[in-house]
Amino acid sequence: MKCAVIQFAGSSGDSDCYHVCKNILEKPVEYVFYKESFAPEDFDLIILPGGASHGDYLRPGALAARSKVMKSVIDAAKAKKFVLGIGNGFQILLEAGLLPGAVLINKDLKFFSNDVFVRVENTDTPFTSLFKKGEMIRLTLACKYGNYYADTDTIKCLKADNRIVFTYCGENGNTFESNPTGSLENIAGIVNPAGNVLGLMPHPERCAEELLGNTDGLRIFESIVRYIERGKTHGIS
């Protein structure tokens, strides 16, 4: 399998994602600049990293979602390639219409930067097959605009279709204090109807090796790698 890490002006998580793909997973990976394009068959996994793309002007992810490379990302998603948006990458996926909803400023109007507990709500996605349903993991969250919002019908649809993949949680269950951004339904990550596009606000690439003191995030990458390589072995992709 081959990975792409999209580089937008202002991306800061691109090198971390590249490192995970190349040095930890030991998979071929390329940077793709936001002014470039690619064909759906060029990559199996496309990662939109975190960072304040284009300085978060207008809205976080708004300018990046309209850059040239996103036409290729959208085409790849339609071709059932896998797309992972992390932090600002999640915001870009929302702005591009690949996922529903929007992110507002955090409930306390402040930038949040700390580890958070996240509960795995759906293990039937290619991104979460190595987890147990209800498992609590620790990831790093760093954002000012991470407050997920969608209208009532969209939230009902996400819940009915089991598309809420990650929720913020605490050791005693979901509480207001365990939801640092104020996201509706404590949502930390969602997937598209086809299951090949995942967006989440916490950063798994920052929790992917023992050197960092936490490997909970690595299983997200390992899950998708296993899914893709099993599919190729059986002639599915």
TAKA-V378834 format. One record per residue. N is the residue number from 1. RES is the residue in one letter. D_FIRST is the distance of its C-alpha to the first C-alpha in Angstrom with 2 decimals. Layout:
N|RES|D_FIRST / N|RES|D_FIRST
This chain:
1|M|0.00 / 2|K|3.78 / 3|C|6.84 / 4|A|10.38 / 5|V|13.59 / 6|I|16.57 / 7|Q|19.79 / 8|F|23.01 / 9|A|26.46 / 10|G|27.24 / 11|S|23.82 / 12|S|24.24 / 13|G|21.22 / 14|D|18.70 / 15|S|19.06 / 16|D|18.78 / 17|C|15.48 / 18|Y|14.19 / 19|H|15.75 / 20|V|14.16 / 21|C|10.54 / 22|K|11.63 / 23|N|14.54 / 24|I|14.35 / 25|L|10.84 / 26|E|10.33 / 27|K|6.87 / 28|P|7.10 / 29|V|8.98 / 30|E|11.83 / 31|Y|15.01 / 32|V|16.22 / 33|F|20.01 / 34|Y|21.76 / 35|K|23.74 / 36|E|20.84 / 37|S|18.93 / 38|F|15.72 / 39|A|14.87 / 40|P|13.00 / 41|E|10.78 / 42|D|9.85 / 43|F|7.40 / 44|D|5.92 / 45|L|7.88 / 46|I|11.11 / 47|I|13.48 / 48|L|17.19 / 49|P|18.88 / 50|G|22.48 / 51|G|25.51 / 52|A|28.43 / 53|S|26.89 / 54|H|29.78 / 55|G|32.12 / 56|D|31.91 / 57|Y|34.53 / 58|L|35.74 / 59|R|33.48 / 60|P|30.36 / 61|G|27.43 / 62|A|29.83 / 63|L|29.52 / 64|A|25.78 / 65|A|25.33 / 66|R|27.26 / 67|S|25.47 / 68|K|23.94 / 69|V|20.27 / 70|M|20.81 / 71|K|21.48 / 72|S|17.91 / 73|V|16.72 / 74|I|19.15 / 75|D|18.13 / 76|A|14.45 / 77|A|15.87 / 78|K|18.18 / 79|A|15.50 / 80|K|14.15 / 81|K|11.07 / 82|F|11.15 / 83|V|13.49 / 84|L|14.92 / 85|G|18.30 / 86|I|20.07 / 87|G|23.81 / 88|N|24.57 / 89|G|21.18 / 90|F|22.60 / 91|Q|25.77 / 92|I|24.05 / 93|L|22.43 / 94|L|25.97 / 95|E|27.57 / 96|A|25.21 / 97|G|26.04 / 98|L|22.59 / 99|L|24.22 / 100|P|27.98 / 101|G|30.54 / 102|A|31.17 / 103|V|31.66 / 104|L|35.17 / 105|I|36.61 / 106|N|36.70 / 107|K|39.74 / 108|D|41.59 / 109|L|40.74 / 110|K|39.28 / 111|F|36.04 / 112|F|34.62 / 113|S|32.76 / 114|N|32.45 / 115|D|30.54 / 116|V|30.75 / 117|F|30.44 / 118|V|28.13 / 119|R|28.31 / 120|V|25.41 / 121|E|26.91 / 122|N|24.21 / 123|T|21.86 / 124|D|20.94 / 125|T|18.08 / 126|P|14.34 / 127|F|14.98 / 128|T|17.98 / 129|S|17.70 / 130|L|18.37 / 131|F|21.57 / 132|K|25.00 / 133|K|26.74 / 134|G|29.28 / 135|E|27.80 / 136|M|28.82 / 137|I|26.54 / 138|R|27.32 / 139|L|25.49 / 140|T|26.77 / 141|L|28.20 / 142|A|29.42 / 143|C|30.75 / 144|K|33.97 / 145|Y|32.75 / 146|G|30.95 / 147|N|33.50 / 148|Y|31.69 / 149|Y|34.04 / 150|A|34.10 / 151|D|37.02 / 152|T|38.36 / 153|D|36.92 / 154|T|33.37 / 155|I|33.72 / 156|K|35.14 / 157|C|32.24 / 158|L|29.63 / 159|K|31.60 / 160|A|32.30 / 161|D|28.71 / 162|N|27.46 / 163|R|25.34 / 164|I|26.61 / 165|V|23.88 / 166|F|25.46 / 167|T|29.14 / 168|Y|31.12 / 169|C|33.34 / 170|G|35.85 / 171|E|37.03 / 172|N|39.71 / 173|G|37.59 / 174|N|37.05 / 175|T|39.79 / 176|F|40.47 / 177|E|40.12 / 178|S|36.64 / 179|N|35.48 / 180|P|35.67 / 181|T|34.80 / 182|G|36.85 / 183|S|34.06 / 184|L|35.28 / 185|E|34.67 / 186|N|33.25 / 187|I|29.91 / 188|A|27.25 / 189|G|24.19 / 190|I|23.72 / 191|V|21.24 / 192|N|21.68 / 193|P|23.09 / 194|A|19.89 / 195|G|18.24 / 196|N|15.14 / 197|V|16.82 / 198|L|18.09 / 199|G|20.60 / 200|L|22.41 / 201|M|25.02 / 202|P|24.65 / 203|H|22.20 / 204|P|19.80 / 205|E|18.45 / 206|R|22.07 / 207|C|22.21 / 208|A|19.26 / 209|E|21.02 / 210|E|24.38 / 211|L|25.63 / 212|L|25.89 / 213|G|27.64 / 214|N|25.31 / 215|T|21.91 / 216|D|22.22 / 217|G|19.66 / 218|L|16.91 / 219|R|16.76 / 220|I|15.69 / 221|F|12.43 / 222|E|12.24 / 223|S|13.12 / 224|I|10.39 / 225|V|7.67 / 226|R|9.89 / 227|Y|10.43 / 228|I|7.10 / 229|E|6.68 / 230|R|10.38 / 231|G|10.30 / 232|K|8.38 / 233|T|10.84 / 234|H|13.62 / 235|G|12.94 / 236|I|12.84 / 237|S|10.05
